Amino acid sequence: MDEKTISITEKVIGDTLYIIESAVRNTAKETAYDKLKRLILNDIKSLEMKAS
């Protein structure tokens, strides 16, 4: 079965309380950092191709 690890974090910035909930699957093939990096790099390549 595909299990998830759930994490809830509360952060106060100024007068605002932010509640962050994240879920990570045990079967994930890449980290959130790796995924964001890949998406950003792919977007840069796409923009470079449009510019040329």
C-alpha angles and dihedrals in degrees: 000000000000106000127194131208110219122203128184121194129182120206128180117207113177107315095336126096114208120197114199120193120188132180124199123190118221089223095054113137096204137026123247088251092054092047094050091046091051092048093049093048091048090050091051091051091049092051092047091052091051091049094054 
